[in-house]
């Protein structure tokens, strides 16, 4: 039996209306203790209008929706109370419900119960959180694909194929005396593992491509002092956020801004000019710039008409980077591996196109994909175990050793869909959700 939980499902701010959500086997009983109508005999989804009451005192006039198990988001009896959007009122109603037998929900507990009760799978549950946190239309659309169940449905045939080859190997190992059992030879194991591995690698490739739409990219603007880094940040943002002067060393801290580039959230970091300095404060800014370089997905290495400083270039040459030549009107000899802009004149279209090309930002495909860290990590683990199985087959290792690696791949597939260790996953995954979900 699931105890009744309660939480505010709308933002904790003053608004026209607020929604308070309850779920649990006895939630109709809990609400009936403080509502002007008795809900204990409700047999179907209904809408009620009345007062939330503390004894004889009216707390608020509300609209109340009842959902009868299993026809609710969580699969349990559920109630949604639509009250006036005063936080004072919402908190009074929640306090009253707590007094009458409910308890406060933990982060993600409503979605967790929906998952545990089989109303959604783990991929769909993660998609709910991704939709809430989406900052672009593209990120939202990708999450909706997963929420509809298309992503899970796409992967299940792959899981079944792993299970099929594994079961055939295990039967051959455990029951060698039965002549009517189809013998699984090494060639069949190798062929099947290659097919599955090809499918998994395609999913990883698509997921890595789509992940940037959900998680965004960190882009650092780096260069020596006074090459126009702050002007470039302002050109991207279309506002004068960073201070621009002719004095070298004006930027002493990392200045941040965010833009939407082709549906990808781009976090821009204007860093202090990199050079030797005895100024303690300026040196702190330079150290911060070096830390920003380490964390960046892409470096915009900005140079002016004086050319590339080779000592500075060694700091970024092993990172994904674009050499950007600012003050292009002063450059006479242009090179193919450099992008030419004028930050001061907001002439940066060539750079935007190059960023899209380098980071593979294009029109989002909206194909089902596994594009968060947990999902991609599990896919890579499955691929690694299948590669081990393939190597063991080619090295003529015992078939039971091959089966061990395929079993690890199968367990990874179960973990990906949330079909294994449900209770352990609930704690880890749903703790990241907001309380009302």
C-alpha positions in Angstrom: 0.0 0.0 0.0 1.3 3.4 -1.0 0.9 6.2 1.5 -0.6 9.4 0.3 1.9 12.1 -0.7 1.3 15.7 -1.4 3.2 18.5 -3.1 2.7 21.8 -4.9 2.8 21.0 -8.6 3.0 24.6 -9.9 5.8 27.1 -9.4 6.1 28.5 -5.8 5.1 32.0 -6.9 2.1 34.2 -6.8 -0.2 33.5 -9.8 -3.9 33.3 -10.7 -4.1 29.6 -9.8 -2.0 26.9 -8.1 -2.3 23.2 -8.3 -1.7 20.8 -5.4 -1.2 17.2 -6.2 -1.9 14.1 -4.1 -1.4 10.4 -4.8 -1.9 7.3 -2.7 -4.3 4.5 -2.0 -6.1 6.5 0.7 -5.9 10.0 -0.8 -9.7 10.3 -1.2 -10.1 9.6 2.5 -7.4 12.2 3.3 -9.0 14.9 1.1 -12.5 14.1 2.3 -11.5 15.1 5.9 -11.0 18.7 4.8 -13.2 19.1 1.7 -16.9 20.1 1.6 -17.8 16.9 -0.2 -17.2 13.3 0.6 -14.9 11.7 -2.0 -14.6 8.2 -0.5 -17.3 6.7 -2.8 -15.8 8.2 -6.0 -15.6 5.4 -8.7 -14.4 7.3 -11.8 -12.6 10.5 -12.8 -14.7 13.5 -11.8 -14.6 17.2 -11.2 -15.8 18.8 -8.0 -16.4 22.3 -6.9 -16.4 23.3 -3.2 -14.4 24.5 -0.2 -11.3 23.3 1.5 -12.2 23.5 5.2 -10.3 23.4 8.5 -13.2 22.4 10.7 -15.9 25.0 10.2 -13.4 27.5 8.7 -13.2 27.9 4.9 -9.6 28.0 3.7 -10.3 28.5 -0.1 -12.9 27.8 -2.8 -11.4 25.3 -5.2 -11.9 23.0 -8.2 -10.9 19.4 -7.4 -10.1 16.6 -9.9 -10.2 13.0 -8.8 -8.5 10.1 -10.6 -9.3 6.5 -9.7 -6.6 3.8 -9.8 -5.3 2.7 -12.2 -6.4 5.6 -14.5 -4.0 8.3 -13.2 -0.5 9.4 -13.9 0.9 7.4 -11.0 -1.5 4.4 -11.4 -2.8 5.1 -7.9 -5.8 7.1 -6.6 -4.9 10.7 -7.2 -6.4 14.2 -6.6 -5.5 17.6 -8.0 -6.7 20.6 -6.1 -6.8 23.8 -8.2 -6.8 26.7 -5.7 -6.2 30.4 -5.9 -2.6 31.2 -6.6 -1.6 32.7 -3.3 1.4 30.9 -1.7 -0.3 31.6 1.7 -3.4 29.7 0.6 -1.4 26.8 -1.1 0.7 26.3 2.0 -2.4 26.4 4.3 -4.0 23.7 2.2 -0.9 21.5 2.2 -0.5 21.9 5.9 -4.1 20.8 6.4 -3.6 17.8 4.2 -0.5 16.8 6.1 -2.5 17.1 9.4 -5.1 14.8 7.9 -2.7 11.9 7.0 -0.7 12.9 3.9 3.1 13.4 3.9 5.3 15.7 1.7 6.4 14.1 -1.5 10.1 13.8 -2.1 11.8 15.0 -5.3 10.4 13.1 -8.3 8.2 10.8 -6.2 5.1 11.1 -8.4 7.1 10.1 -11.5 8.8 7.4 -9.5 5.5 5.9 -8.5 4.3 6.1 -12.1 7.5 4.1 -13.1 7.2 1.6 -10.3 3.5 1.0 -11.1 4.3 0.4 -14.8 2.6 3.5 -16.1 5.8 4.8 -17.7 9.3 3.2 -18.2 12.5 4.8 -17.1 13.3 6.4 -20.4 9.9 8.2 -20.4 10.4 9.2 -16.8 13.8 10.8 -17.6 12.0 12.5 -20.6 9.6 14.3 -18.2 12.5 15.8 -16.3 14.2 16.8 -19.6 11.1 18.5 -20.9 10.9 20.6 -17.7 14.6 21.6 -18.1 14.5 22.2 -21.8 15.6 25.6 -22.9 15.1 25.3 -26.7 12.2 24.0 -28.9 14.6 21.3 -30.2 15.4 20.0 -26.8 11.7 19.9 -25.9 10.8 18.1 -29.1 13.5 15.4 -28.6 12.2 14.8 -25.0 8.6 14.5 -26.3 9.7 11.8 -28.7 11.1 9.8 -25.7 8.0 10.6 -23.6 5.7 9.1 -26.2 7.6 5.8 -25.7 9.2 5.8 -29.2 12.8 5.6 -27.8 12.1 2.6 -25.6 10.2 0.9 -28.4 13.1 1.4 -30.8 15.5 -0.3 -28.4 13.5 -3.3 -27.3 14.2 -5.4 -30.5 17.9 -4.9 -29.8 17.5 -6.1 -26.2 15.5 -9.1 -27.5 18.3 -10.0 -30.0 20.9 -10.0 -27.2 18.6 -12.2 -25.1 18.0 -14.6 -28.0 21.7 -15.3 -28.7 22.4 -15.4 -25.0 19.7 -18.0 -24.3 20.8 -20.1 -27.2 24.4 -20.2 -25.9 23.2 -21.0 -22.4 20.9 -23.9 -23.6 23.8 -25.3 -25.5 26.1 -25.1 -22.4 23.5 -26.5 -19.9 21.9 -29.2 -22.1 24.4 -30.6 -24.5 22.8 -34.0 -24.5 19.7 -32.8 -26.3 20.2 -33.4 -30.0 17.1 -31.5 -31.1 18.5 -28.2 -29.8 19.9 -25.9 -32.4 23.7 -25.7 -32.0 25.0 -22.2 -31.8 28.3 -22.1 -33.5 30.9 -19.4 -33.2 30.2 -18.0 -36.6 26.5 -17.3 -35.6 27.6 -15.7 -32.3 30.1 -13.5 -34.2 27.6 -12.5 -36.9 24.9 -11.7 -34.3 27.2 -9.7 -32.1 28.4 -7.7 -35.0 24.8 -6.8 -36.0 23.9 -5.8 -32.5 27.1 -3.8 -32.1 26.4 -1.9 -35.3 23.0 -1.0 -34.1 24.4 0.1 -30.7 27.1 2.2 -32.3 24.5 4.0 -34.5 22.5 4.8 -31.4 25.6 6.2 -29.6 26.4 8.4 -32.7 22.9 9.7 -32.8 22.7 10.3 -29.1 26.0 12.2 -29.0 24.7 14.4 -31.8 21.4 15.1 -30.0 22.9 15.5 -26.6 24.1 19.0 -27.4 20.5 20.1 -28.0 19.6 19.1 -24.5 22.8 19.9 -22.6 24.2 22.7 -24.7 27.9 23.6 -25.3 30.5 25.6 -23.4 32.4 27.9 -25.8 35.4 29.9 -24.5 36.7 33.0 -26.3 40.5 33.0 -25.7 43.4 35.1 -26.9 46.0 37.6 -25.8 44.9 41.0 -24.4 43.1 43.5 -26.6 42.4 41.3 -29.6 38.6 41.9 -29.3 37.3 39.0 -27.1 34.8 41.2 -25.2 33.7 42.8 -28.5 33.1 39.3 -29.9 31.0 38.3 -26.8 28.9 41.5 -27.2 28.4 40.7 -30.9 27.1 37.2 -30.1 24.8 38.5 -27.4 23.8 41.6 -29.4 24.2 43.7 -26.3 27.1 45.5 -24.5 27.5 43.0 -21.6 31.3 43.0 -21.5 33.3 46.2 -21.0 35.3 47.1 -24.1 38.2 49.6 -23.9 41.6 50.0 -25.7 43.3 49.3 -22.4 44.9 45.8 -22.4 43.7 43.7 -19.4 40.3 45.3 -19.1 38.7 41.9 -18.6 39.9 40.4 -15.4 37.2 37.8 -14.7 35.3 35.4 -16.9 32.2 37.1 -18.3 29.4 34.8 -19.3 26.5 34.9 -21.7 24.1 32.5 -23.4 22.6 32.3 -26.9 20.5 29.9 -28.9 22.4 28.7 -32.0 20.4 26.5 -34.2 18.5 25.1 -31.3 21.6 24.4 -29.2 22.1 26.4 -26.0 25.6 28.0 -26.3 27.2 29.2 -23.1 29.8 31.8 -24.0 32.8 32.7 -21.8 34.8 35.8 -22.4 38.1 35.2 -20.7 41.0 37.5 -19.5 43.7 38.0 -22.0 46.5 35.4 -21.7 49.9 36.9 -21.1 52.6 37.2 -18.4 51.5 39.6 -15.7 52.8 40.6 -12.3 49.4 42.2 -11.4 48.0 39.8 -8.7 44.3 40.5 -9.6 45.0 40.2 -13.3 46.8 36.9 -12.7 43.8 35.5 -10.9 41.7 36.3 -14.1 44.3 34.6 -16.3 44.2 31.4 -14.1 40.4 31.4 -14.4 40.8 31.7 -18.1 43.0 28.6 -18.1 40.4 26.7 -16.0 37.7 27.7 -18.5 39.7 26.4 -21.4 39.9 23.0 -19.7 36.1 22.8 -19.3 35.2 24.2 -22.8 33.7 22.0 -25.6 35.0 24.5 -28.1 37.7 27.2 -28.1 37.4 30.3 -30.2 41.1 31.3 -30.4 40.9 35.0 -31.3 43.9 36.7 -33.0 44.3 40.1 -34.6 46.5 41.4 -37.4 49.7 40.7 -35.5 49.1 36.9 -35.9 49.2 33.8 -33.7 51.1 33.7 -30.4 52.6 30.2 -30.5 53.0 30.0 -26.7 49.3 30.7 -26.3 48.3 28.3 -29.0 50.0 25.4 -27.2 47.4 25.9 -24.4 44.5 25.1 -26.8 45.9 23.1 -29.7 44.7 19.8 -28.2 41.2 21.0 -27.7 38.5 21.4 -30.4 39.1 24.9 -31.6 38.6 27.5 -34.3 41.2 30.1 -35.2 39.3 33.4 -35.5 41.0 36.4 -37.1 39.4 39.6 -35.8 39.8 43.1 -37.3 39.6 41.4 -40.8 39.7 44.7 -42.6 43.4 45.0 -41.4 44.4 41.6 -42.8 45.9 41.4 -46.2 46.9 37.7 -46.6 44.1 35.3 -45.7 44.6 31.7 -44.8 42.2 28.8 -45.4 42.3 27.4 -41.9 41.2 30.7 -40.3 37.8 32.5 -40.0 37.8 36.2 -40.6 35.4 38.5 -38.7 35.0 42.1 -37.4 33.5 41.8 -33.9 33.3 45.6 -33.6 31.1 45.8 -36.7 29.1 42.7 -35.6 30.3 40.9 -38.8 30.4 37.3 -37.3 28.2 35.3 -39.7 31.2 33.3 -41.0 32.1 32.3 -37.5 28.6 31.2 -36.6 28.5 29.0 -39.7 31.9 27.5 -38.8 30.8 26.7 -35.2 27.7 24.9 -36.6 29.9 22.9 -38.9 32.6 22.0 -36.3 30.0 21.1 -33.6 27.7 19.3 -36.0 24.8 21.7 -35.3 22.1 21.3 -37.9 18.4 20.7 -38.3 17.4 18.4 -35.5 16.2 15.0 -36.8 13.7 14.3 -34.0 14.6 10.6 -34.3 14.3 8.6 -31.1 17.7 8.8 -29.3 19.4 8.1 -26.0 21.0 11.5 -25.3 21.7 11.9 -21.6 24.8 10.9 -19.7 23.3 7.8 -18.1 21.8 6.5 -21.3 24.9 7.0 -23.4 27.1 5.6 -20.6 25.1 2.4 -20.6 25.1 2.1 -24.4 28.9 2.4 -24.4 29.1 -0.2 -21.7 26.9 -2.6 -23.8 29.1 -1.9 -26.8 32.3 -2.6 -24.8 30.9 -6.0 -23.6 29.9 -7.0 -27.1 33.3 -6.1 -28.4 34.8 -8.3 -25.6 32.5 -11.1 -26.7 33.6 -10.7 -30.3 37.3 -10.8 -29.4 36.8 -13.9 -27.3 35.0 -15.6 -30.1 37.8 -14.8 -32.6 40.4 -15.9 -30.0 38.6 -19.2 -29.7 38.0 -18.7 -26.0 35.5 -21.1 -24.2 31.9 -20.3 -25.1 30.9 -19.8 -21.5 33.4 -17.0 -21.3 31.8 -15.4 -24.4 28.4 -15.8 -22.7 29.6 -13.9 -19.7 30.3 -10.8 -21.7 26.9 -11.1 -23.6 25.2 -11.5 -20.2 26.8 -8.2 -19.1 25.5 -6.5 -22.3 22.0 -7.9 -21.6 22.1 -6.6 -18.0 23.1 -3.2 -19.4 20.1 -3.3 -21.8 17.8 -4.0 -18.8 19.4 -1.1 -16.8 18.9 1.2 -19.8 15.2 0.6 -19.9 14.8 0.5 -16.2 13.8 -3.2 -16.1 16.5 -4.1 -13.6 17.0 -3.0 -10.0 14.0 -0.6 -10.0 14.4 0.4 -6.3 18.1 1.4 -6.7 17.4 3.4 -9.9 14.5 5.3 -8.2 16.7 6.8 -5.6 19.4 7.9 -8.1 17.3 9.1 -11.0 14.2 10.7 -9.4 16.1 12.6 -6.8 17.0 15.1 -9.6 13.3 15.9 -10.3 11.3 18.8 -8.8 9.1 17.9 -5.9 5.7 18.2 -7.7 6.8 15.7 -10.3 
